[in-house]
Amino acid sequence: MPETARAAADSETPVNPYSLLEAVNSSSETSHTAWLIFIGVMAYLMVAVAGVTHRDLLLETAVTLPILQVNIQLTQFFRFAPVLLVLFHLGVISQLVLLARKTLEFDAAVRALEISERRTHPLRLELHNFFFVQAVAGPHRSAIMGAFLHGMSWLTLVVLPVVLLLYIQISFLPYHDVAITWTHRLALGFDILMLILIGIFLTRAETSFFRAFWRTTLQHPMSFLVTTGVLAVVSFFSFFIATVPDEGLDRMTRAFLPRSTPEAEGRRQRFVVGFAIPYVASRADGSLWGVFHRNLMVTDQDLVSGGGRAGADEPSINLRGRDLRYARLDRADLNRADLTGAALDGASLVGADLRNVRLQCADVSELILSEDRKLARCASAREANFSRARLAGARMSGIDLRGAELEEAGLEGAEMPYALLAGANFSGARLEKADLTGGVQMQGANFLIASLQGADLTGAHAQLADFSSAGMQAVVMSYAGLEGAVLRDADLEGAHLQQAKLAGADLTGAKLAAADLRGAAVWQALPPPEANLDLADLDGLVIAAPSESEIAALSTVIGSVEDAGLRAQIGEALGHVINAAERGRWESSPERQHWHRLVLAHTSHPADYPVVLTEHLLRFMCRSRWGSGAVATGVAKRAQAQQFRGDIAAIHDRLKSQDCPASGTVSPKPLRELTLAVDNLRGD
């Protein structure tokens, strides 16, 4: 703290220092007690905040106050703790300003009795030992001791409070609550403003703020610069560095970042984006000094602790509507967690246990009626990484997984109707018995060598999707938009492809034994080998150029793809299908002639075709290889379709018999619907 300064007017009556001594000591005693309480409050809050882990932030664990052992709700603690600290700080500063006025007057009065510039009057020895008073008016000391006294005042009254406020903000930042973060910023801003407007009178006796500020600046420029620098850095960090991802201030800061930021290195790296410090390279994990993280880091932890495994329909933990963007939850146990309406964009959940998780819209009916995903409060996990995650039985109706990584993920029996999957990577994923109905958007998605046995993709928009070498036995893809899709070497035995649109598709090497392609439309599509079409039904297969209305509808679907790069890629790949000049060239091509031969060979079926088809499907779905019930589920759905060529009753009875390995594992809903259809057929 700077030395004392006093601008006394010539007309002022001299003050007797002996009469001031008792007043200064009395006020010093009170201020010292207030300062000790303030230091205790800061230490208490620091310990309480330091005890809050990322796991606590994720699970919203109550903050346990030290010593008192009182639990306070997490968000309430972080909302009001900085306000409490600022109020204590204001009280201490106000008390010290009152003390400073008396102490400065005492110092000026004693100086009038001293014969040199050294503070040697014995009266100074009778001052209270509070370091603040000693620094202002105490006896002359060595430079080291004087610096220590001034430093104590500067650290405890200026630096530590604002740094603690920033620490509270940074500690809570991974929770991603913009409103509470703004509370922290406003508390810090108010505290700094209070230090500027009131704290200046800790060193000056003037009654004018501007005069005190100007004289302090001139007389102690170094102290002024250091204090200003600390407050400026803390303020800048609070408002422009410690930001919630994608909030207004965050976007403003990143606009000034150089092009070498993680965003420029590819979209897949966004989940590691950390503190955006302009022109300063961040750590690989995006942390600050390896300690503070901008996003949640909860890896390799059991977050359920046995909950959600008892088979009950109740969620194990409630994370509804939470902002978990860019969180790292790799290998975390979130079995049966409720993440309805949660935001997981850019998050990393590699190898996480998400079985039976709820990651869906809060109001699916609203999504169906209005198609407003925001109004329906749908979960979003765009560009998230679910590689090798276990998602069996997950409820993900309406989820946004565009650009997400689900390589080798286990999605057996997952419910994903109305989902957005454009550009997602499902290579090697297991989607047996998955529900992908409701016009799922999966343009450009990658299903390379994925397992889709018994999955239901009715009405899916799968333009340019890659199903190369995928296991798609008994898959249901009726009315699906497969324009430009790659089905090369895919196993589609027993698949249901009625009315599917296959213009520009690649079926080279595809296995379509016993598949139903009635009414499907092929144009400029690469045909499968004739040997792979045993018992396939191509009755009514349309080999004609798409009509103008169909081209318009396809153009609308392509235009709905949000990602500009993917949209351009689909448009380029399907340009020969949409372009009239290109369509005409295919009329006389070898591929068109091959399709014509296939239609002739697989439309006129023998009289016993229904019996032979039924027997093939019965053997197929009850193979021990398909004991999981995936193929049986797909066959049960196909059997309920209109004009099914096989014997629906025989399919039903076989699934009910104990000698079929899939009888106990077929999905309950298709089996119930099949039973109802058979009962209606029999008139029961």
GIVEN-V55722 format. One record per residue. N is the residue number from 1. PHI is phi in degrees with one decimal (none if undefined). BURIAL is # if it has 24 or more other C-alpha atoms within 12 Angstrom, else .. Layout:
N:PHI:BURIAL + N:PHI:BURIAL
This chain:
1:none:# + 2:-63.3:# + 3:-68.6:# + 4:-67.6:# + 5:-146.2:# + 6:-148.2:# + 7:-105.6:. + 8:-86.7:. + 9:-80.1:. + 10:-63.5:. + 11:-85.6:. + 12:-70.5:. + 13:-78.8:. + 14:-57.4:. + 15:-96.9:. + 16:-79.5:. + 17:-62.3:# + 18:-65.8:. + 19:-74.2:. + 20:-82.1:# + 21:-58.5:# + 22:-65.2:. + 23:-64.8:# + 24:-64.3:# + 25:-65.2:# + 26:-64.8:. + 27:-66.5:# + 28:-64.9:# + 29:-60.7:# + 30:-65.6:. + 31:-66.5:# + 32:-63.0:# + 33:-63.2:. + 34:-63.2:# + 35:-64.7:# + 36:-62.5:. + 37:-63.0:. + 38:-64.0:# + 39:-61.9:# + 40:-64.1:. + 41:-63.6:# + 42:-62.6:# + 43:-64.0:. + 44:-63.4:. + 45:-66.3:# + 46:-63.9:# + 47:-65.3:. + 48:-64.3:# + 49:-70.7:# + 50:-63.2:# + 51:-79.2:. + 52:-86.7:# + 53:-96.4:# + 54:-64.8:# + 55:-61.8:# + 56:-63.3:# + 57:-64.7:# + 58:-66.2:# + 59:-90.0:# + 60:55.4:# + 61:-68.5:# + 62:-62.5:# + 63:-82.6:# + 64:-93.4:. + 65:-71.8:# + 66:-59.5:. + 67:68.3:. + 68:-69.9:. + 69:56.0:. + 70:-101.9:. + 71:-90.6:. + 72:-123.0:. + 73:-54.1:. + 74:-52.9:# + 75:-67.0:# + 76:-66.7:. + 77:-62.0:# + 78:-74.2:# + 79:-78.2:# + 80:-105.0:# + 81:-59.6:# + 82:-65.9:# + 83:-65.1:# + 84:-61.9:# + 85:-63.0:# + 86:-63.7:# + 87:-64.4:. + 88:-62.7:# + 89:-63.0:# + 90:-61.2:# + 91:-63.8:# + 92:-66.8:# + 93:-61.8:# + 94:-62.1:# + 95:-63.2:# + 96:-72.6:# + 97:-63.8:# + 98:-63.1:# + 99:-67.0:# + 100:-60.2:# + 101:-60.4:# + 102:-66.9:# + 103:-67.0:# + 104:-64.5:# + 105:-66.4:# + 106:-63.9:# + 107:-62.7:# + 108:-64.6:# + 109:-67.7:# + 110:-70.3:# + 111:-58.6:# + 112:-66.3:. + 113:-95.3:. + 114:-92.2:. + 115:-94.3:. + 116:-139.8:. + 117:-74.9:. + 118:-76.5:. + 119:-85.5:# + 120:-120.7:. + 121:-64.0:# + 122:-59.5:. + 123:-62.7:# + 124:-66.8:# + 125:-70.8:. + 126:-89.5:. + 127:-68.6:# + 128:-60.2:# + 129:-80.7:# + 130:-57.8:# + 131:-59.3:# + 132:-63.9:# + 133:-66.8:# + 134:-64.3:# + 135:-67.8:# + 136:-83.1:# + 137:-135.4:# + 138:-73.7:# + 139:-67.1:# + 140:-62.6:# + 141:-133.2:. + 142:-65.7:. + 143:-62.6:. + 144:-66.3:. + 145:-66.7:. + 146:-64.2:# + 147:-64.6:. + 148:-64.1:. + 149:-63.3:# + 150:-67.4:# + 151:-65.2:# + 152:-60.4:# + 153:-63.6:# + 154:-65.6:# + 155:-68.7:. + 156:-77.3:# + 157:-101.5:# + 158:-117.5:# + 159:-73.3:# + 160:-58.6:# + 161:-61.9:# + 162:-71.7:# + 163:-67.1:# + 164:-65.2:# + 165:-61.5:# + 166:-67.5:# + 167:-62.2:# + 168:-62.0:# + 169:-64.1:# + 170:-65.9:# + 171:-64.6:# + 172:-89.4:# + 173:-53.2:# + 174:-61.4:# + 175:-68.8:# + 176:62.5:# + 177:-117.5:# + 178:-63.5:# + 179:-62.7:. + 180:-69.1:# + 181:-62.1:# + 182:-68.1:# + 183:-61.5:# + 184:-63.0:# + 185:-64.5:# + 186:-66.7:# + 187:-63.1:# + 188:-64.9:# + 189:-61.7:# + 190:-64.9:# + 191:-64.9:# + 192:-66.4:# + 193:-62.5:. + 194:-64.0:# + 195:-62.6:# + 196:-72.0:# + 197:-77.3:. + 198:-105.9:# + 199:-62.4:# + 200:-61.6:# + 201:-82.5:# + 202:-73.5:# + 203:-120.5:# + 204:-127.1:# + 205:-97.4:# + 206:-65.0:# + 207:-97.0:. + 208:-97.8:. + 209:-62.4:. + 210:-64.0:. + 211:-67.8:. + 212:-65.0:# + 213:-64.1:# + 214:-66.6:. + 215:-69.2:# + 216:-63.7:# + 217:-63.0:. + 218:-73.1:. + 219:-81.6:. + 220:-135.7:. + 221:-62.5:. + 222:-65.4:. + 223:-61.5:. + 224:-63.8:# + 225:-66.2:. + 226:-64.1:. + 227:-63.1:# + 228:-62.0:. + 229:-63.3:. + 230:-61.8:# + 231:-65.9:# + 232:-67.7:# + 233:-63.8:. + 234:-63.0:# + 235:-63.9:# + 236:-61.0:# + 237:-63.5:# + 238:-64.7:# + 239:-90.4:# + 240:-121.3:# + 241:-109.9:# + 242:-80.8:# + 243:-114.7:# + 244:-75.7:# + 245:-51.6:# + 246:73.2:# + 247:-73.8:. + 248:-56.4:. + 249:-65.5:# + 250:-67.0:# + 251:-64.3:. + 252:-64.9:. + 253:-64.8:# + 254:-69.5:# + 255:-66.2:. + 256:-99.5:. + 257:-73.3:. + 258:-69.3:. + 259:-69.0:. + 260:-87.5:. + 261:-71.0:# + 262:-56.0:# + 263:-62.4:. + 264:-74.2:. + 265:-88.1:. + 266:128.8:. + 267:-65.9:# + 268:-67.8:# + 269:-92.5:# + 270:-67.4:# + 271:-71.7:# + 272:-97.8:# + 273:-61.5:# + 274:-116.3:# + 275:-66.8:# + 276:-90.7:# + 277:-96.5:# + 278:-55.2:. + 279:62.5:. + 280:-121.9:. + 281:-69.5:. + 282:-96.4:# + 283:-68.0:. + 284:-61.0:. + 285:-90.3:# + 286:75.0:# + 287:-85.9:# + 288:-104.5:# + 289:58.7:. + 290:73.2:. + 291:-115.1:. + 292:-95.6:# + 293:-121.2:# + 294:-82.8:# + 295:-127.4:# + 296:-63.4:# + 297:-127.7:# + 298:-132.5:# + 299:-111.7:# + 300:56.0:. + 301:-126.7:. + 302:-87.5:# + 303:-91.1:# + 304:-102.5:# + 305:53.8:. + 306:91.5:. + 307:-69.3:. + 308:81.1:# + 309:-107.0:. + 310:-82.6:. + 311:92.7:. + 312:-72.0:. + 313:-85.8:. + 314:-75.8:. + 315:-69.2:# + 316:-76.3:# + 317:-137.7:# + 318:-104.0:# + 319:-125.0:# + 320:-61.6:# + 321:68.3:# + 322:-76.1:# + 323:-93.3:# + 324:-114.7:# + 325:-60.8:# + 326:62.8:# + 327:-69.4:# + 328:-110.5:# + 329:-123.0:# + 330:-58.3:# + 331:59.6:# + 332:-78.3:# + 333:-93.8:# + 334:-122.9:# + 335:-55.4:# + 336:61.7:# + 337:-73.7:# + 338:-100.8:# + 339:-111.9:# + 340:-56.3:# + 341:71.8:# + 342:-75.7:# + 343:-106.4:# + 344:-121.7:# + 345:-57.7:# + 346:70.5:# + 347:-74.7:# + 348:-116.4:# + 349:-127.7:# + 350:-61.5:# + 351:68.6:# + 352:-71.7:# + 353:-91.4:# + 354:-119.7:# + 355:-64.2:# + 356:59.4:# + 357:-71.9:# + 358:-105.3:# + 359:-132.3:# + 360:-135.4:# + 361:-78.7:# + 362:-69.2:# + 363:-137.4:# + 364:-64.7:# + 365:-60.7:. + 366:-63.6:. + 367:-63.8:# + 368:-66.6:. + 369:-77.2:. + 370:-107.6:. + 371:57.8:. + 372:-100.6:. + 373:-69.1:# + 374:-69.0:. + 375:-66.6:. + 376:-81.1:# + 377:53.1:# + 378:-84.7:# + 379:-69.4:# + 380:-134.5:# + 381:-140.9:# + 382:-64.7:# + 383:59.1:# + 384:-75.2:# + 385:-113.7:# + 386:-108.6:# + 387:-55.7:# + 388:61.2:# + 389:-74.3:# + 390:-98.4:# + 391:-123.6:# + 392:-60.3:# + 393:73.1:# + 394:-68.0:# + 395:-102.6:# + 396:-128.7:# + 397:-61.8:# + 398:75.8:# + 399:-67.7:# + 400:-102.7:# + 401:-117.6:# + 402:-61.8:# + 403:73.0:# + 404:-78.3:# + 405:-102.8:# + 406:-127.5:# + 407:-62.7:# + 408:59.6:# + 409:-75.5:# + 410:-97.2:# + 411:-117.5:# + 412:-60.8:# + 413:69.7:# + 414:-69.1:# + 415:-102.7:# + 416:-131.7:# + 417:-65.0:# + 418:63.2:# + 419:-77.3:# + 420:-110.0:# + 421:-123.2:# + 422:-57.9:# + 423:74.5:# + 424:-75.7:# + 425:-110.7:# + 426:-109.8:# + 427:-61.1:# + 428:73.3:# + 429:-75.1:# + 430:-109.8:# + 431:-118.5:# + 432:-59.7:# + 433:64.0:# + 434:-72.1:# + 435:-100.9:# + 436:-121.2:# + 437:-89.3:# + 438:80.9:# + 439:69.5:# + 440:-57.4:# + 441:-90.0:# + 442:-131.0:# + 443:-61.1:# + 444:69.8:# + 445:-71.3:# + 446:-108.5:# + 447:-117.2:# + 448:-57.3:# + 449:48.3:# + 450:-77.9:# + 451:-105.6:# + 452:-123.2:# + 453:-58.5:# + 454:72.9:# + 455:-71.7:# + 456:-110.9:# + 457:-114.5:# + 458:-56.7:# + 459:70.3:# + 460:-68.2:# + 461:-98.2:# + 462:-116.6:# + 463:-59.1:# + 464:63.1:# + 465:-69.3:# + 466:-108.9:# + 467:-110.7:# + 468:-56.8:# + 469:57.6:# + 470:-77.3:# + 471:-85.9:# + 472:-124.7:# + 473:-61.1:# + 474:59.0:# + 475:-70.9:# + 476:-106.6:# + 477:-132.3:# + 478:-65.3:# + 479:61.9:# + 480:-77.9:# + 481:-90.7:# + 482:-110.8:# + 483:-61.2:# + 484:73.6:# + 485:-69.4:# + 486:-104.7:# + 487:-115.4:# + 488:-62.7:# + 489:61.3:# + 490:-73.4:# + 491:-96.1:# + 492:-110.6:# + 493:-61.3:# + 494:71.1:# + 495:-72.2:# + 496:-110.0:# + 497:-121.3:# + 498:-59.2:# + 499:60.7:# + 500:-70.5:# + 501:-103.5:# + 502:-114.9:# + 503:-61.6:# + 504:73.1:# + 505:-77.3:# + 506:-114.4:# + 507:-109.1:# + 508:-58.7:# + 509:75.4:# + 510:-67.8:# + 511:-98.5:# + 512:-124.6:# + 513:-61.1:# + 514:60.0:# + 515:-82.0:# + 516:-109.4:# + 517:-113.8:# + 518:-63.3:# + 519:76.0:# + 520:-68.2:# + 521:-114.8:# + 522:-121.7:# + 523:-156.8:# + 524:56.2:# + 525:-100.6:# + 526:-81.8:# + 527:-78.9:# + 528:-83.5:# + 529:-65.4:. + 530:-63.0:# + 531:-66.9:. + 532:-94.0:# + 533:-115.6:# + 534:-60.4:# + 535:65.6:# + 536:-70.3:# + 537:-112.7:# + 538:-110.5:# + 539:-64.2:# + 540:78.7:# + 541:-61.1:# + 542:-94.9:# + 543:-113.9:# + 544:-152.1:# + 545:-63.5:# + 546:-58.6:# + 547:-72.4:. + 548:-62.0:. + 549:-67.1:. + 550:-68.2:. + 551:-65.8:# + 552:-63.4:. + 553:-64.7:. + 554:-64.6:# + 555:-62.8:# + 556:-65.0:. + 557:-64.0:# + 558:-63.9:# + 559:-65.8:. + 560:-78.0:. + 561:-69.9:# + 562:-73.6:# + 563:-69.1:. + 564:-62.7:. + 565:-64.2:. + 566:-66.6:# + 567:-61.2:# + 568:-65.9:. + 569:-65.2:. + 570:-66.5:# + 571:-60.9:# + 572:-68.8:. + 573:-66.6:# + 574:-100.9:# + 575:-60.0:# + 576:-71.1:# + 577:-81.6:# + 578:-81.5:# + 579:-70.0:# + 580:-64.4:. + 581:-65.8:. + 582:-69.3:. + 583:-62.5:# + 584:-68.7:. + 585:-70.6:. + 586:-82.2:# + 587:-55.5:. + 588:-106.4:. + 589:-78.8:. + 590:-60.8:. + 591:-64.1:# + 592:-66.4:# + 593:-66.0:. + 594:-64.9:# + 595:-60.9:# + 596:-61.9:# + 597:-66.6:. + 598:-63.7:# + 599:-64.7:# + 600:-62.8:. + 601:-80.8:. + 602:-126.6:# + 603:-116.3:# + 604:-89.0:. + 605:-92.8:. + 606:-65.6:. + 607:-62.6:. + 608:-90.2:. + 609:-58.1:. + 610:-58.7:# + 611:-69.1:. + 612:-64.0:. + 613:-62.1:# + 614:-62.1:# + 615:-62.0:# + 616:-63.7:# + 617:-66.3:# + 618:-64.5:# + 619:-65.7:# + 620:-62.9:# + 621:-76.3:# + 622:-104.3:# + 623:-66.1:. + 624:-62.0:. + 625:-60.7:. + 626:-106.0:# + 627:-66.1:# + 628:-71.5:# + 629:84.2:# + 630:-66.2:# + 631:-65.7:# + 632:-61.4:# + 633:-63.0:# + 634:-64.2:# + 635:-65.2:# + 636:-62.0:# + 637:-69.4:# + 638:-65.3:# + 639:-64.4:# + 640:-86.7:# + 641:-70.1:# + 642:-62.5:. + 643:60.4:. + 644:-63.2:# + 645:-79.2:# + 646:-92.1:# + 647:-100.9:# + 648:-63.6:# + 649:-66.5:# + 650:-65.3:# + 651:-60.4:# + 652:-61.8:# + 653:-64.7:. + 654:-66.2:# + 655:-70.1:# + 656:-86.3:# + 657:-78.8:. + 658:-78.2:. + 659:-81.2:. + 660:-95.1:# + 661:-56.9:# + 662:-90.3:# + 663:-63.2:# + 664:-96.8:. + 665:-120.2:# + 666:-64.1:# + 667:-58.6:# + 668:-61.4:. + 669:-63.4:. + 670:-61.1:# + 671:-68.0:# + 672:-63.3:. + 673:-65.2:. + 674:-66.7:# + 675:-61.8:# + 676:-63.9:. + 677:-64.2:# + 678:-68.3:. + 679:-62.2:. + 680:-64.8:. + 681:-65.9:. + 682:-83.4:. + 683:79.4:. + 684:-75.5:.
